[in-house]
Structures are given as C-alpha cells and as structure tokens.
C-alpha cells in the first residue's frame, strides 16, 4: 500500500501545483473585478477567471492521469525485472488512448474560437471526427491484441495433454484475425460516412449499378466461402493447433490456423499449406481430437516353437523400463498362423504421436535383440525335408 501512496503522491505533486497556480490567477482576476461591481466588466472578469480555472483544472487532471499511468507502468516493469507484462501493456494502451483523446478534445474546444475560415473549420471538424473513429478502431485492435496476449501468456507452454488450453489458444488466434478484418472494414465505412458527398456517392452506386455488386459477389464467392469456412472451423474446431492429422497419407502437426489456410508441420520438418475449403470437403484423420492417448502395433514373425510366455515377460520388462510408455496397454498376442511363421502382434499405448513412434521403435529393436541373443533358432526359417 505504501508504494502506491508514494506513486499517487509523486503523480499528484506537479499537477496540484499547476492547479494552485491557476487558482491564484483566477482568484487575482476575480479580486480585480470587485471595483467593477454592477458593470459589465465585472461579469467579464468573473467569466474569464472561471474559464481559466476550468482550463487549469482540466490540464491538472490530464497531467495527473498521464503521470500516474507512467509511474505505474514503470513500477510494474521494475517488479517484472524489465519484462513487458500484460498489465503494463493494458496500462500503456489506456495511457496512449487517453492522451490522444484529451488532445482531440482540446482541439475541439479550440476550434470554435480559432477564427478559421468556414471551409477550413469544416474540414478540421471532419478531421477530428475521423481521428476519433481511428482512435476507437486502434483501441479495439489493441484490445483484441491484449486478449490474445493474455491467452498466450496463460497457455504459453501448451501441454499436449491439455486439450482445453489448445482449444482456447486456437480460438483466440482465429478470433483475432476475424476481429481485425471486421474492425478495419467498419473503420473504413465509418470514415466514408463522415462526408455527406461520400455517403451520397455510396447510395448512388448501390442504387444505379447494383448489378455490379452482384457480379463482384459472384466473382468473389470463392474468397467469401473460404472466409466463412474459416469462421466455421473457428466455431466447430474439428482440429486445433497442436493436433496430429493425417492428410493424403501425410502425418503432421497443425502449426498455424488462419481464416484461409492451415499450416501443417510434417515429420521431416516440411510444411504443408492447405486451403481450409480443402479440409472441410475431405475426410481427415485427427489422432488427437479429444485426447493424446494413442495405440500402436508391432508385428513380429517367429518360428512355431518360440516360447511365447518368455517373450511376454520380456515385453513387460521392456515397457516398465521405458519412459515413453503410459502404463495403460502393453500386450503380446498371436494374431495369425502363417505357413512358415507365427505372426505376433504387440499392442502399445502412449501419449503423443512422437512418443508412440519412438516407443514402437524401441520395443521392436529390443525384442528382436532378445530373440537374436536368446532364441536365434526360433527366428523364421524354411525347413527342408528330404523325401525318400
């Protein structure tokens, strides 16, 4: 509490002095008007002192807010050891937005008494309105960015098992893109509507050449369809950032999702860039849609005389010593009897595509090594019988 009182006192020091200075000036003017009591000059002096006091009060409040936000941001950055936290970002946006808004309000108050020609005054007022619209758009964009940063900071290290974190992160990224498009379009439209001539031109275009709009809409149906598909993916989320997909027999991890394309990182670090329409109209395999728990198989071919129980015991030993096994499923079964060998299937479970692949390779290698060292005679072989 003491540090905030210090910040409050330091922020209020100079603004309070400025206000006291303005109070002294306004009081001096009011005292000077006493000798004109009953005359018009008395009211002129009182109005002047009131305007001066109001101007100094407004300046003091604005300066206090600006200094308080600056000192608060500096304090939070110092506590975070120089890192830019979410709170400092929010305060910076508020500070910059308030500074610009106060500047626009001051200009609005100055314009009526500036004695500018009517044409210049007209365009100055329109410029102020457009500046206010742009300020609102900027604050909206910054708000969306702050929301995305909050999500990123909360789920900075996205765990593969945390499906809710990945879902929220994916939705935040897509909503940011969609919000940015909408804010820019609405800002452009609002700026055009400020001028009456532009509004009339827009109405004239819509009424006289409306068929051009239909033609353009028909020509851009692919783009619009893509955008709506991106929005549909945002809401339904058939896949998320971090999901493992199989697309055209290519296994990869979703790295980035936009309103128009999806970037999939393949196992060999290639990037597969796919239009969203392609995925919506074609079935895909999502190995991690609800959870990261996966099953994998290994097939071994051995002689009919192999001791199955010893292989099962060795498999259990291998799995217990492996950090990749999630301790859910690990079993060995004889799945088929072929002419020259038995087919053994090892069923394994793990959390994650990469972990499952590595576990399968590890178990396969160790089982083959075990067979080669302890039962080499039970590896698949061809028997030759001499007929007499």
C-alpha positions in Angstrom: 0.0 0.0 0.0 2.9 2.4 0.8 4.4 2.1 -2.7 1.0 3.1 -4.3 0.7 6.0 -1.9 4.2 7.2 -3.0 3.2 6.8 -6.7 0.0 8.7 -6.0 1.8 11.5 -4.2 4.5 11.7 -6.9 2.0 11.8 -9.7 -0.1 14.5 -7.9 2.8 16.8 -7.0 3.2 18.9 -10.1 -0.5 18.8 -11.3 -1.5 20.1 -7.9 1.0 22.9 -8.1 -0.3 23.8 -11.6 -3.9 23.8 -10.3 -2.9 26.0 -7.3 -1.1 28.4 -9.8 -4.3 28.6 -11.9 -6.4 29.1 -8.8 -4.2 32.1 -7.8 -4.5 33.6 -11.3 -8.3 33.1 -11.3 -8.6 34.5 -7.8 -6.5 37.6 -8.8 -8.8 38.2 -11.7 -11.9 37.8 -9.6 -10.5 40.2 -7.0 -9.7 42.7 -9.7 -13.4 42.7 -10.7 -14.6 44.0 -7.3 -14.1 47.6 -8.3 -16.4 47.0 -11.4 -19.3 45.6 -9.4 -22.5 46.4 -11.2 -20.8 46.9 -14.5 -20.4 44.6 -17.5 -16.7 44.3 -16.8 -17.4 42.6 -13.5 -19.2 39.7 -15.3 -16.5 39.6 -18.0 -13.8 39.2 -15.3 -15.7 36.6 -13.5 -16.3 34.5 -16.7 -12.6 34.9 -17.6 -11.5 33.7 -14.2 -13.9 30.8 -14.4 -12.6 29.7 -17.9 -9.0 30.0 -16.6 -9.8 27.9 -13.5 -11.5 25.3 -15.6 -8.6 25.1 -18.1 -6.1 24.7 -15.3 -8.2 22.1 -13.6 -8.6 20.1 -16.9 -4.8 20.4 -17.5 -4.0 19.3 -14.0 -6.4 16.2 -14.2 -4.9 15.2 -17.5 -1.4 15.6 -16.3 -2.1 13.7 -13.1 -3.6 10.7 -15.1 -0.7 10.7 -17.5 1.9 10.8 -14.7 0.1 8.2 -12.6 -0.1 5.7 -15.5 3.5 6.3 -16.4 4.7 5.8 -12.9 2.5 2.7 -12.5 3.9 1.2 -15.7 7.5 1.9 -14.6 6.8 0.3 -11.2 5.2 -2.9 -12.8 8.1 -3.2 -15.2 10.6 -2.9 -12.4 8.7 -5.6 -10.5 8.8 -7.9 -13.5 12.5 -7.2 -13.9 12.1 -5.3 -17.2 9.7 -7.8 -18.9 6.6 -6.5 -20.6 3.7 -8.0 -18.7 0.1 -7.9 -19.7 -0.8 -5.3 -17.1 1.9 -2.9 -18.5 0.5 -3.4 -22.0 -3.0 -2.6 -20.8 -1.9 0.5 -19.0 0.2 1.6 -22.0 -2.9 1.3 -24.2 -5.0 3.3 -21.7 -2.3 5.9 -21.4 -1.9 6.4 -25.1 -5.6 6.3 -25.7 -6.4 8.9 -23.0 -3.5 11.1 -24.2 -4.9 11.1 -27.8 -8.5 11.6 -26.6 -7.5 14.6 -24.5 -5.6 16.1 -27.4 -8.6 15.7 -29.6 -10.9 17.3 -27.0 -8.6 20.2 -26.6 -8.6 20.8 -30.3 -12.4 20.5 -30.4 -12.5 23.3 -27.7 -10.0 25.5 -29.5 -11.6 25.3 -33.0 -14.7 27.4 -32.3 -12.5 30.3 -31.1 -9.7 29.9 -33.6 -11.3 32.3 -36.2 -10.6 29.9 -39.0 -12.3 30.4 -42.4 -15.6 28.3 -42.6 -14.1 25.9 -45.2 -11.0 25.2 -43.0 -13.2 24.9 -39.9 -15.4 22.4 -41.7 -12.6 20.1 -42.8 -10.9 20.5 -39.4 -14.1 19.2 -37.7 -14.4 16.3 -40.1 -10.7 15.5 -39.5 -11.4 15.5 -35.8 -14.3 13.0 -36.2 -12.2 10.8 -38.5 -9.4 10.9 -35.9 -11.8 9.9 -33.2 -13.0 6.9 -35.3 -9.5 5.9 -36.0 -8.7 6.1 -32.2 -11.7 3.9 -31.4 -10.5 1.4 -34.1 -7.0 1.5 -32.7 -8.3 0.9 -29.1 -10.4 -2.0 -30.5 -7.4 -3.6 -32.2 -5.3 -3.2 -29.2 -8.0 -4.8 -27.0 -8.0 -7.8 -29.3 -4.2 -8.0 -29.2 -4.3 -7.8 -25.4 -6.8 -10.6 -25.3 -4.6 -12.7 -27.5 -1.6 -11.9 -25.3 -3.5 -12.9 -22.2 -4.3 -16.3 -23.8 -0.7 -16.8 -25.0 0.7 -15.9 -21.5 -1.8 -18.2 -19.8 -1.1 -21.1 -22.1 2.5 -20.2 -23.1 3.6 -23.7 -22.7 0.8 -25.6 -24.2 0.8 -29.1 -22.8 -0.1 -31.8 -25.3 -2.5 -33.3 -22.7 -4.3 -30.0 -22.1 -6.9 -30.1 -24.8 -8.8 -27.1 -23.3 -5.7 -25.0 -23.5 -5.1 -25.8 -27.1 -8.7 -25.2 -28.0 -8.7 -21.8 -26.3 -5.4 -20.8 -27.9 -6.7 -21.8 -31.4 -9.9 -20.0 -30.9 -8.1 -16.8 -29.7 -5.8 -16.8 -32.8 -8.7 -17.1 -35.2 -11.0 -14.7 -33.5 -8.1 -12.1 -33.5 -7.8 -12.4 -37.3 -11.6 -12.2 -37.8 -11.9 -9.3 -35.4 -9.1 -7.4 -37.2 -10.8 -7.8 -40.6 -14.1 -6.6 -39.2 -12.7 -3.6 -37.3 -10.8 -2.4 -40.4 -13.8 -2.8 -42.6 -16.1 -0.9 -40.2 -13.5 1.8 -39.7 -13.2 2.4 -43.4 -17.0 2.5 -43.7 -17.4 4.9 -40.8 -14.7 7.3 -42.2 -16.5 7.4 -45.5 -19.9 8.1 -43.9 -18.4 11.2 -42.2 -18.7 13.1 -45.5 -22.1 13.7 -46.9 -20.8 13.6 -50.5 -19.2 10.2 -50.0 -22.5 8.9 -48.5 -24.4 10.1 -51.5 -21.9 8.5 -53.9 -22.2 5.3 -52.0 -26.0 5.3 -52.1 -25.9 6.2 -55.9 -23.5 3.4 -56.6 -25.7 0.9 -54.7 -28.9 2.0 -56.5 -27.7 2.6 -60.1 -25.1 -0.1 -60.5 -26.4 -2.7 -58.1 -25.8 -5.4 -60.7 -22.1 -4.8 -60.4 -22.3 -5.7 -56.8 -23.9 -9.0 -57.7 -21.3 -9.7 -60.3 -18.5 -8.9 -57.9 -20.1 -11.1 -55.2 -20.4 -14.0 -57.7 -16.7 -13.5 -58.7 -15.6 -13.4 -55.1 -17.7 -16.3 -53.9 -14.6 -18.4 -53.5 -13.0 -15.9 -51.2 -16.2 -15.4 -49.2 -16.7 -19.1 -49.0 -13.1 -19.5 -47.7 -13.7 -16.8 -45.0 -17.0 -18.4 -43.9 -15.2 -21.8 -43.8 -12.5 -20.3 -41.6 -15.2 -19.0 -39.3 -16.9 -22.4 -39.2 -13.6 -24.0 -38.3 -13.2 -21.4 -35.5 -16.6 -22.3 -34.0 -16.7 -26.1 -34.5 -13.0 -26.8 -34.1 -12.6 -30.1 -36.0 -8.8 -29.6 -35.3 -6.7 -27.4 -33.1 -3.2 -26.0 -33.0 -1.1 -29.0 -31.9 -3.4 -31.7 -33.2 -1.8 -34.6 -35.2 -3.5 -35.0 -38.6 -3.2 -37.5 -41.4 -3.9 -35.7 -44.7 -3.3 -37.6 -48.0 -1.2 -40.2 -46.2 1.0 -37.4 -44.7 1.2 -37.3 -40.9 1.8 -33.9 -39.4 1.1 -31.5 -36.6 -1.1 -28.4 -37.0 1.2 -25.4 -36.6 -0.9 -22.5 -37.6 -4.6 -21.9 -38.5 -5.8 -18.8 -40.3 -9.2 -17.9 -41.9 -7.9 -19.1 -45.3 -5.2 -21.7 -44.8 -3.8 -24.2 -42.4 -0.1 -24.9 -42.0 0.8 -28.5 -41.0 4.4 -29.4 -40.0 5.3 -32.8 -41.3 7.6 -35.3 -39.6 10.6 -34.3 -41.8 10.0 -30.6 -41.0 8.4 -29.8 -44.3 5.3 -27.5 -44.2 2.1 -28.5 -45.8 -0.1 -25.4 -46.6 -3.7 -26.4 -47.2 -6.7 -24.2 -48.0 -9.5 -24.5 -45.4 -12.0 -25.4 -48.1 -9.9 -28.5 -49.0 -10.1 -29.9 -45.5 -13.8 -29.1 -45.0 -14.8 -31.1 -48.0 -12.5 -34.1 -47.5 -12.2 -36.6 -44.6 -9.1 -36.4 -42.5 -7.7 -38.3 -39.6 -7.3 -36.4 -36.3 -5.3 -38.6 -34.0 -5.5 -36.2 -31.1 -9.0 -34.6 -31.3 -10.2 -35.5 -27.8 -7.0 -36.7 -26.1 -3.4 -37.6 -26.8 -3.8 -41.2 -25.8 -2.9 -43.4 -28.8 -2.4 -47.1 -29.6 0.3 -48.6 -31.8 1.2 -52.0 -33.0 4.3 -54.0 -33.8 4.3 -57.2 -35.8 6.9 -59.9 -35.4 7.3 -63.2 -37.3 8.8 -66.1 -35.4 9.0 -69.8 -35.6 6.2 -72.0 -34.3 8.5 -73.3 -31.5 9.2 -69.9 -29.9 8.4 -69.6 -26.1 5.5 -67.1 -26.1 5.4 -66.6 -22.4 9.1 -65.7 -22.2 8.5 -63.1 -24.9 5.6 -61.7 -22.9 7.8 -61.4 -19.8 10.5 -59.7 -21.8 7.9 -57.3 -23.3 6.7 -56.4 -19.8 10.3 -55.8 -18.6 11.0 -53.5 -21.6 7.8 -51.5 -21.1 8.4 -51.0 -17.3 11.9 -49.6 -18.1 10.7 -47.3 -20.8 9.7 -43.6 -20.1 7.6 -43.5 -23.2 5.0 -46.0 -22.1 2.0 -44.5 -20.3 1.3 -47.8 -18.4 -2.1 -48.3 -19.9 -1.9 -51.0 -22.5 1.0 -53.4 -23.3 0.3 -56.9 -24.5 1.5 -59.5 -26.9 -0.9 -61.8 -28.9 -0.6 -64.4 -31.6 -2.8 -63.0 -34.3 -2.1 -65.4 -37.2 -0.5 -68.7 -38.1 1.2 -68.5 -41.5 2.8 -71.3 -43.5 6.3 -70.6 -42.3 5.9 -68.5 -39.2 3.7 -67.2 -36.4 2.5 -63.6 -36.5 2.9 -61.9 -33.2 1.2 -58.5 -32.5 2.4 -56.2 -29.8 -0.2 -53.6 -28.8 1.2 -50.5 -27.1 -0.1 -47.2 -25.7 1.5 -43.9 -25.3 0.6 -40.1 -25.0 1.6 -38.4 -28.3 2.4 -39.3 -31.8 6.1 -38.8 -31.5 6.2 -40.7 -28.2 4.3 -43.6 -29.7 6.6 -43.8 -32.7 9.7 -43.8 -30.6 8.2 -46.4 -28.2 7.4 -48.7 -31.1 10.9 -48.5 -32.5 12.4 -49.1 -29.0 10.3 -52.1 -28.3 10.8 -53.6 -31.8 14.5 -53.2 -31.5 14.8 -54.7 -28.0 12.5 -57.7 -28.8 14.5 -58.5 -32.0 17.7 -58.3 -30.0 16.3 -60.5 -27.3 15.3 -63.1 -29.8 18.6 -63.0 -31.6 20.6 -63.4 -28.3 18.4 -66.0 -26.5 16.4 -67.8 -29.2 18.1 -67.4 -32.5 16.9 -70.9 -33.6 13.3 -69.6 -33.3 13.6 -66.9 -35.9 11.7 -67.5 -39.1 13.3 -70.2 -41.2 12.5 -72.5 -44.1 12.5 -76.2 -43.3 13.7 -78.6 -46.0 12.6 -82.2 -45.7 14.1 -84.9 -47.8 11.6 -87.2 -49.3 12.6 -90.8 -50.0 
